[in-house]
Amino acid sequence: MELFLDPSDHRSLSRQLYDQIREAIADGRLPPGGRLQPSRAAAKDLGVARSTVTDAYTRLAAEGHIAGRRGGGSVVVGHAFPRPAQAAARTALTPTAQAAAVRRYGTDWQPHSGFDLRAGQVDTRMFPVADWRRSTNRAVTRLARHYGHYGDPAGSIALRGTLTHWLARSRGVAATPESIVVTQGAGHAVDLLARVLLRPGDVAAVEEPGYPPVTNLLRSLGITVVGVPVDDHGLIVDALPATARLVHVTPSHQYPLGVILSRQRRLALLHWASRHGAAVIEDDYDSEFRYTTRPLEPLHRLDRDGRVIYVGTFSKTLSPTLRTGFAVVPPGLVPAITTVRQVVDAGPPPLITEALDVFIEQGHFDRHLRRSRKVYAERHNAIRTALSSLSRSRLTVIPSQVGLHMTLLAPDAPDDDELIERAARRGLRLSSLRLTYQHGEPQAGIVLGFGALNTVDIAQAIRLLDRCLG
Ligand SMILES: Cc1ncc(COP(=O)(O)O)c(C=O)c1O
């Protein structure tokens, strides 16, 4: 801990030290067990006599705040003070109304005992620890000569090259290494694109219901967000506001309803964007998990105008802990995006991107995807079967053949909170459909994420859900 002395202060130097350390212990900056700098070293750093420091330490020890440690030095004594919560909270600053209006989504990050059917869960037990460790070791060695440098703000060109090949073979997306920007997940890609393409006050269109973090992110940037309804064929293009400068869509697997944007709507959306001079963000967040249907051509492939930005993420395919995704950007926008990226966070962490490059290049990613697809296909089948046997048919299942969640509408229920609370009390965690409506009248229902449970647990969890419905 840094200590400061002010010769013009009316208190003695020793008293100033005592007060600072005591305050740091009180507000938790110096936690129980934390070590104080040895008095000789502290005196040298501060340019004072050693006795100035020892006087302060002696008083702190006498009052029970610190204790001598075997082998020398002093440590903070546990629970010397109850930690006053207000100390950390106290501030004269307030967030702007724009920032305060941003709502959190999915605030509970703790793993739970019982059955976790919340949306967005992946199976942490499937993370390929050994292959990732080998890839990381390799990356540590490969980067040996680069530790003193920041990386490329768009991500290493090696990884962008690897992603180019992977995108071509997995999604038929034609990219070049130079057109790819590696980001901290899909959300961050939307942030960068909005910063470059929109001004505060501009209008952006998102799906309704949709993925709340995108709406909140855009609002935090001062953008006016309009929700556009979704039907069985995906986003209703005719309902797009003519003023929208940007449209965010999830064509492969609409979040949360799970429908696929039809080919006709894809063409209509591109035509609309071209007529209105708007950009389209194609968020392909979980398209890698497709079970029976053949994929439709991505918007990016159909785009003749350079209006579509394809966004992907490793949050579902590998792990959200990597905080890695990417955007395939029209070449003309790359310099602006890379420049903004550099001033915001200097670029993705080279250790992660290098490890990911090794991981994909050496075939671990393809292998992992094959394995996970098989497992998730079994779980998808298990949840469909279990849902079809729900005895109380107050819930309508929206058919879906892609991704890691299924959505159920509760047309008769006024809201879904009560069901979710009842289920939580019985050890079943669910996500609310209502919370994915950010603009107009919400529909009640639940979004069931089946990624984290095995097939036996899925069957049991749905039986439990059935009982909660009664
Ligand atoms: C529509 C949508 N986009 C993106 C993501 C993932 O975002 P990120 O890559 O920022 O973790 C999710 C996660 O559930 C999502 O539902």
The ligand as a Gaussian input file, in Angstrom:
#p B3LYP/6-31G(d) Opt

LIG

0 1
 C      -28.101000     -13.067000     -29.554000
 C      -26.811000     -13.291000     -28.849000
 N      -25.703000     -12.723000     -29.332000
 C      -24.507000     -12.922000     -28.734000
 C      -24.384000     -13.709000     -27.619000
 C      -23.029000     -13.920000     -27.006000
 O      -22.418000     -12.733000     -26.737000
 P      -20.879000     -12.655000     -26.320000
 O      -20.072000     -13.167000     -27.460000
 O      -20.683000     -11.202000     -26.106000
 O      -20.680000     -13.500000     -25.107000
 C      -25.516000     -14.300000     -27.090000
 C      -25.409000     -15.118000     -25.864000
 O      -26.337000     -15.708000     -25.369000
 C      -26.748000     -14.089000     -27.713000
 O      -27.856000     -14.665000     -27.228000

